[in-house]
Amino acid sequence: MNLSVQLAPKNRRGLLLANSVMTASGTFGYGTEDDHPFDIQRLGAIVSKGTTLEPWEGNIQPRIVETAGGMLNSIGLQNIGVKALIKEKAPIWAKWRVPVIVNIAGKTIDDYTRLAELLDEVDGVSALEVNISCPNVREGGTEFGADAKSASRVTAAVRKATSLPVMVKLTPNVGDITCIAIAVAETGADAISLINTIKGMAIDINRRKPLLGNVTGGLSGPAIKPVALAMVFEVADAVDIPLVGCGGITTATDAIEFIMAGASAVQVGTASMINPHAPIEILEGVEKFMLDEGVDSITDLIGAARC
Ligand SMILES: Cc1cc2nc3c(=O)[nH]c(=O)nc-3n(C[C@H](O)[C@H](O)[C@H](O)COP(=O)(O)O)c2cc1C
């Protein structure tokens, strides 16, 4: 049975994954924490927490609220900064079998360029995921992902600054996600990941105030799965580069749905916070489905629900 997928077929360095299951940025730290209940080397890839040029403290508390079928977060890209990541995390990743994709975010296009340059030749970094879709930061973030022109400008700048495979992560908080997908595919993205969280909020009716310190946050978890799935299905029609599906994936069935919609791989996010075994259970479930159905290669399932 062949589970491997190539996420950057046109890139000289390539991004070959042993299987289609990876972690979603911000929900699995740097993968270096030693409290994982399973062998993370078995996964297709690990995606790091969103990383900026300087360390960021993130937004004011409270930053997490549970909702029906999901959660709202307004972490605001709290992270250690790229220098610490290169010094402390990358040397650990360099010894791993599982590839690590570094998620980058900035306030300006120059920030993205500088991050891509700094990470270009770092041992242990296999690809970049360009976050132009964070709803929880005031500058940059979603702004870049909200219109095709600025999404193109960031993609082109990162493309020029690195030979690493570049995956651009899209926001669902737009009118037509396919326009943004086409724009980033045309300006050098090797792959597209979608979706980031959906903007939302909750109100404490006793205090008569928003529950999140940042007022609004990003909705994630099972509640957003149908939205994410439809977006993957639509984007798969619009571009011919690999897609990575994300949004509410909690079970192997969810993952297979995204693959059948056109995703080559999937990211597991909020599910890991509810069940730390989720990524490995999803991988094992996909393997079992393939065995039961007599599917030899995962590539036979990619886009299978499209006609
Ligand atoms: C607590 C938390 C932190 C996150 N941090 C990031 C981040 O740093 N960069 C990013 O691109 N996405 C971030 N995300 C978005 C996830 O990677 C993912 O796109 C989103 O949660 C949808 O997937 P899910 O429903 O499986 O969680 C974060 C999500 C959560 C819940």
The ligand as an SDF file (V2000), in Angstrom:
LIG
                    3D

 31 33  0  0  0  0  0  0  0  0999 V2000
   -5.1970   27.5030   19.4120 C   0  0  0  0  0  0  0  0  0  0  0  0
   -4.9820   27.6580   17.9250 C   0  0  0  0  0  0  0  0  0  0  0  0
   -3.8400   28.2870   17.4530 C   0  0  0  0  0  0  0  0  0  0  0  0
   -3.6300   28.4360   16.0830 C   0  0  0  0  0  0  0  0  0  0  0  0
   -2.4800   29.0460   15.6290 N   0  0  0  0  0  0  0  0  0  0  0  0
   -2.2600   29.1380   14.2890 C   0  0  0  0  0  0  0  0  0  0  0  0
   -1.0480   29.6950   13.7910 C   0  0  0  0  0  0  0  0  0  0  0  0
   -0.1470   30.0810   14.5550 O   0  0  0  0  0  0  0  0  0  0  0  0
   -0.8750   29.7820   12.4430 N   0  0  0  0  0  0  0  0  0  0  0  0
   -1.8450   29.3340   11.5560 C   0  0  0  0  0  0  0  0  0  0  0  0
   -1.6500   29.4250   10.3430 O   0  0  0  0  0  0  0  0  0  0  0  0
   -2.9860   28.7670   12.0100 N   0  0  0  0  0  0  0  0  0  0  0  0
   -3.2130   28.6630   13.3300 C   0  0  0  0  0  0  0  0  0  0  0  0
   -4.3680   28.0910   13.7960 N   0  0  0  0  0  0  0  0  0  0  0  0
   -5.3660   27.5730   12.8090 C   0  0  0  0  0  0  0  0  0  0  0  0
   -5.2090   26.0680   12.6180 C   0  0  0  0  0  0  0  0  0  0  0  0
   -3.9400   25.7170   12.1150 O   0  0  0  0  0  0  0  0  0  0  0  0
   -6.3060   25.5570   11.6410 C   0  0  0  0  0  0  0  0  0  0  0  0
   -6.1570   26.1890   10.3840 O   0  0  0  0  0  0  0  0  0  0  0  0
   -7.7090   25.8240   12.1620 C   0  0  0  0  0  0  0  0  0  0  0  0
   -7.7890   25.6720   13.5610 O   0  0  0  0  0  0  0  0  0  0  0  0
   -8.7590   24.9120   11.5040 C   0  0  0  0  0  0  0  0  0  0  0  0
   -8.4680   23.5660   11.7410 O   0  0  0  0  0  0  0  0  0  0  0  0
   -9.1140   22.7060   12.9620 P   0  0  0  0  0  0  0  0  0  0  0  0
  -10.6090   22.9480   12.9120 O   0  0  0  0  0  0  0  0  0  0  0  0
   -8.7240   21.3040   12.6720 O   0  0  0  0  0  0  0  0  0  0  0  0
   -8.5190   23.2320   14.2090 O   0  0  0  0  0  0  0  0  0  0  0  0
   -4.6050   27.9390   15.1600 C   0  0  0  0  0  0  0  0  0  0  0  0
   -5.7500   27.2840   15.6490 C   0  0  0  0  0  0  0  0  0  0  0  0
   -5.9470   27.1400   17.0140 C   0  0  0  0  0  0  0  0  0  0  0  0
   -7.1850   26.4370   17.4980 C   0  0  0  0  0  0  0  0  0  0  0  0
  1  2  1  0
  2  3  1  0
  2 30  2  0
  3  4  2  0
  4  5  1  0
  4 28  1  0
  5  6  2  0
  6  7  1  0
  6 13  1  0
  7  8  2  0
  7  9  1  0
  9 10  1  0
 10 11  2  0
 10 12  1  0
 12 13  2  0
 13 14  1  0
 14 15  1  0
 14 28  1  0
 15 16  1  0
 16 17  1  0
 16 18  1  0
 18 19  1  0
 18 20  1  0
 20 21  1  0
 20 22  1  0
 22 23  1  0
 23 24  1  0
 24 25  2  0
 24 26  1  0
 24 27  1  0
 28 29  2  0
 29 30  1  0
 30 31  1  0
M  END
$$$$
